[in-house]
Every structure is written in structure tokens, then in C-alpha cells.
Amino acid sequence: MSPARSKALGAVLALVLAAPLGGCQAPVTTTVDEAQALRSAQAQAQVSVAPPVIQRDGVLRVAVLSSAGTPHVMEAADGTIQGIDVDVAAALAQQMGLSLDLVCVPSVEDASAQGVDVVLGVGAQDGTGLSVVSSYMEEAVGVFVGEDQGPFDAQDVLGRGVAVVQGSPAQIALASVDLLATAGRPYDDIDSAFEALERGEVACVACSAYEGAYVALEHPAVDLLGTVDVPRSVGAGVDPSNGSLVAAVQEALDAVGSNGVLSVIRSRWVGDLPVLGADSLIELASSGGLADASGPMADPGSDGASSVPSPGSGDGSSAGSNAVTSIG
């Protein structure tokens, strides 16, 4: 983790994890009292399950999808995987009092073939046949602008264009918006797109809101303006015929949200990205103007801002310390 990224994370975290999650290192600033309070909250909410509700006694087998991409599932230089989904898997297993067997697969079908208990990163709209519980993130195409940019002017967007990664979902999404259909400026990767924005070569960047927020940690002068499409919720998928596990995963993930662990995970990977919803949508006026898009979205904690789901008073965690990673 670069010094710039560490500094950005420190600015948005009230507390940092008491121990690393999923291999991602972070400075330890949690006090003893705070760590003990969090562990107490986790212990009180802990959910106990055993076979046949789960496949193996004492182990929660969780699949994350390699197709989820940055910052959900990423491969580190040493070959291990890390990201939001990895950290959520570790926190879920710990909340349930289980060790984690983490499996990285390309699809939900592959996950089912490997006999996992839970699949992370799925939505109710995906048609996977799984019961999707306890949303922990959202998916949408976000528009990122420079902090010092004035009111978001449609003519400026059409003139300088919108940076998008060639072949990305964002490029496809722009093509369906009349005002932006001809504004796309393709780049080879997301870093190049953000660098072009900082140089003033484009008016904004369109990309996955979470990916953009992750990259923006290295570009402090860039903020999320809003989303092009209505965000959709993403959560944990469980076999609907296993009602006991559906209920246990729901309870455990709700506890991870309420005790502050989920808040820390989000902040670690996407900084102060607010929770995305219908109010995140940029209204594109038919006349060619941009309505309600005069400035970046408010940061969490400011007046009228969105906040992380179910924030709790405890923001430190040792989740992930019992994880066993198997990539298959």
C-alpha cells in the first residue's frame, strides 16, 4: 500500500482494524478499549452453525468471484487474493465463529460445483437461483470529476469528453444515454483515464463507482459526482433450500454491519464513498443540460449525506485472522 493511499485511508477512518483483513495491511491505531468493545459486540451476536447446515464442521466455505474485479477481488503480487469481498468473507466467518475456506471462482456455477456454503458478490437480479441476503455494497456506473471543477456543464462534457476504459461496462452504459452517447473517450486502463482527468484532457471519468472510488484514493483532487444508472444492491448468495443457513448468514452479516466492521471494510477500499441509491443518479435533462449535478456528492457524515450501511460504534476488527485461503 502506497504512502498516499495510507494517508487517504487514515483521513476517512475513525478507527483502523485491530488486525489485517484478508491480507490487506493497515496501520493499527485502535485502542485496547475499542478493540475489546468490538470483540464483545461480535461475541454477543455470534451465530453457531454445524453440518448439515454447512459442508464442514467448524469451517465456512465462501466463494468470491474473480470476475468481480477491482476492488472486490484482486490478486496481489504474492499471488494471494484481496479486496472487499475477501474481507467481507473473513468478517462473516469470524462473526459465525468459524474458520474460513475461501475459494476464488469465475462464476456462480463454478462455485456451486465446488460445494460452497456462501457466494459473495451476487444480486437478486442476477438470476443465480440463490437467496441473496444482507446487501453489503452497490453496483453502478459512477461519474468522477475534479474537485476544482466548477458547475458540471454539459457543453464542457461534450467538448472534452468522458474518459472510459475501452470495452468496459461504463462505455456500454454511456452509449445508452443520449447526452453522453458520443462523449466517450476510450483509454486502455482506469489509471490512464484518471490521469487524463487530472491533466484536464477530459471533463470526467465514467467507470464502476467502487473501482473509481478505489483509484481516487490515489487522486485526492477527484470526487464522485453521481451515477449514470440506478445502483443495484449486492450481497451474499445462499442455497434457498437451506433455510437455516440463509437465516444464519443474514444475522451474521447484519451484525457485521451494525458493529462497525463493514464500515471499516468499505473505508479501507473505497474511502468515503457514500452508500449509493436512487438519489445518487445524475439527472440528464433532455435539453442537453445536467440537472442536480452542480458538485460532487456529499461525504458521509456531512449534512444530508448518505452513510455506510448499519454503522456501529465499534470500528476495529480482527476479522480474517483465522482465514485459510484456497484458490480454485
N, C-alpha and C positions, 0 to 999 in steps of 0.2 A: 504494500500500500504506500503510495507516494506521500511526501510531506503535505502537499496541497490537499490531497484527499483526507488525510488525517485531521488537518486543520478544519476543513469543511465539516467533517463529522462532529468534531468537538464543539463546533458552534451551534449545532442543532440538537445535540443530545443533552438532556438534563442529567442523565446518568449513562454510564457505559457498562457493558456486560461484565459480570464478575469473572467470567471465563469465556474463552473463544467459542463461537458457534460455528459449526460446520467448517472449521479450518480457516475462517477469516479472522485475522488478528486485529485487535483493537486495544488502545491504551486502557488500563484498569484504573478507574477513578471512583468506583463505588465504595462507599464507606462500609464498615463492618455492620453497622446497624441496618443500613439499607439492604445489604445482601441477605442478612438474617430475616428481615421482614419479608423480602420477596420469597425466600425459600419456605417460610412459614405459610405464605399465601398459596404457594404451589402445593405444599403437602396437604393443606386443608381441602383443596379442590381435586386432589389426585383421583383418577379413575382406575379401577382394577379390572382387568380382563384376562382371560386364560383360554386355552383351547377348549372347545372347538370354535370359540368366537374369533380367536386369532390362530394363525397357522402354527406358530411355535411358542412354547411356554416361555414367558419372560422376554419375548422379542416382538417388536412391531416391525413388520416388513413393509417399507414405504417405497413407492416408485415415484421418481421425478422424471420429467420428460425432457430429453436433450433438445427437442425442437422448441422448447420454451425460450431459449436464447437469453441474452443479457438483459437484466442482471438476475434472472430467475435461476438459470442453471448454466454454469460456466466451468470450463476446465482450466485449472491453474497450471503454472509452469511445471510443477512437480507431478502432474497427472491426476491429482485429486480434483473433485468437483466441489464447487461452492456456489453460493447465491442465495436469494431469498427463499426459494423452495427448499433448499438444503437446510437452511436454518430453521424454517418452519417445521420440517420433518423432525429435526433434533428436538425442538421445543415440544412438539406433540408427543414424541416418545417419552421424554422426561416427565411431562405432565401426567402421563398414564403410568409412570413408574416402571417403564420397560426400556430395554436396550434397543437400539435402532439398527436395523439391517437395511441399508439404503441401496436401492437399485436404480440405475440410470438407464432408461429405455427410450427408443424413438417414438413410441406410440402407446396409447391406452391398450390396444390389442396385445402388444408385446408384454405389457405389464400384467394383463390377465393371464397370459400364457405362463408367466413365471410365478403365479400364485401369490401375489402380494396382498396385503391387507388393505392398503390405502393407496390411492393415486392422487398426487397433488397437481395443481395447475389445470384443473378442468372446470368447465362452466356448464350450467344447466342447459345452455343452448347447443352444446357440442354433440348431443345425440349419442353419448357413450353408453347409455343404459345404466349408468351408475347413479346412485343418490348423491347429490352434491350438497355438502353441508358447510356451514360456517365460512363464509367468504372472508379471505384474508388479503385480497388485492383486487385490482380492477384492470381491465384492458381497454385501451382506446388509443387513437392516433392523436398525439399532442402537437401543439404548435409552440415553438420556443423562440423568444425574441431577446434582443439585447436590453439590459436594464436602462441604458441611457437613451433608448429609442423613444421618440415622442408617441403621440396617438397612433395607433395601428392603422395606417392609411392604405386603402385598397389599391390606389394607383401606384403606391410605392411597391406593394407586393407584386402587382402585375409587371412593374418595370424591372425590379431587381430579381424577382422570382423567389421561389420557395425551394430550399435545399432538401433533397430527399435521396435516400440510398437507392441506387438502381435496382429495380426488381423487388423492392420491399413492399409490404402491405400498405405503408404510408403512400407510396407512389400510386398504388391502385386506388386508395381511398380518395386522393386528390382528384383523380380522373373522373370521379363521380360527382364532384362539386363544381357547378357551373363556373363560379367565380375563379376557382383555382385550377380548373382543368388544364389550362395552358401555361400555368405559372411554375410548374415543376422544373427544377434544375438538378439533374442527376449527378450524384457523387458516388465514388467507389465504396466508401465506408462512412460510418457515422462520425468518426473523428474528423474526417475531412470536411464534412458538412458543417460541423460546429466551428471549425477553424475558419471556414468561409464566412460564417455569420459574424464572428469576431472581427474579421477584416472588413466587414461592410459590403461584401460582394453579393450577398443575398439579404432579403428582408427578414427572413425567418427560416427555421428548420422544422420540418414535419417528420415525425418518427413515432415509434411506440412511446407513450408517455413515461413509462417506467424506464425504458432504455435511455431516453433523453434526460430524465432526472438523474440517472446514474452518471452519464457522461458529463452533465452540467456540474457535478461536484468538482470537476477539474476546470470548469469555466465559470467562475463566480459571478461574472457580469451577465449571465444568461438566466432567464426565468421562463417558466411555463406561462403562456398566455391563456390557454384553454385547450379544448379538444375539438376535433373536426367531427367526430362521431360520438354517439351516446355511449359512455363507458358500460362495460358488462362486468358482472361480478365473477370472480374465480375463487374456487375453494377446493375442498378435499372430496374425492370420489370414493364411495364405498359401495360394495355389492348390496343392492336394495333388499335382497332376501335375508341378509344378516342384520336384522333389526337391532340386536344388542350392540353390535359394533358401530352401526350408524349412530346410535344414541351416545355411545361412549366417546366417539371421535367428536361429535357435536359438543358434548360437555367439555371435553379437554381443550378443544380449540377456542371455545368461548372463554374458558379460564385463562388461556394464553393471551387472549385479547384484554381481559379485564385486569390481569395482574401486571400489565405493562410490558411483557416480553415482546409481544407483537409490535408495540410501538418502537421498541429498540431495534428490532429487526428491520422494520421499514426505514427508520432513520439511518441505520448503518449503510443501507444500499441505495436509498433514493433521497436522502437528506430530508428537507422539509416539504416534500411533495404532499399536497393536501389530498385527502380522500376524494376520488373523482366520482361525480354523479351527474345527474341531468343538468345541474346548474354549472357544470364545467364546460358545457357546449358553447362554442363561439357561434353567435347568430350571424349568418351571412345574408345580408339584405339583398333582395332581388335587383335593386338599383345599382348594385356593384359596390356598395359600402359595407363596412363591417360594424354591426350593431353590438353594443355592450362589450367592446373589445378595446377599450382605451388604455389598458395597462395590464400587467401580469396579474395572475391570480394571487389572492392574499395568502400569506404564510399561515400555517397552523398556529393558533394561539392569538392571532390578531383579531380585531373586531370583525365579525361576520365571516370569519374563515372557517373552512372545514377542518376537521381534526382526525387523528388516527382512530380507527375503529376501537371501541371499548377501551379507551386508555385507562390505566390503573395508576395507583400511587407508586407501585414498585417498578423501576426501570432497569434493574440489573438482572443478570441471569447467568447460570452455569449450564444452560441447555447445550447439549451437544457433547458433553464431556464423556458420555457413555456410548457414543456412536461408533458403529463398525460399518465401514463403507465397502460395498462390493459393487463394482460397475459391471453390469452385464447387459 
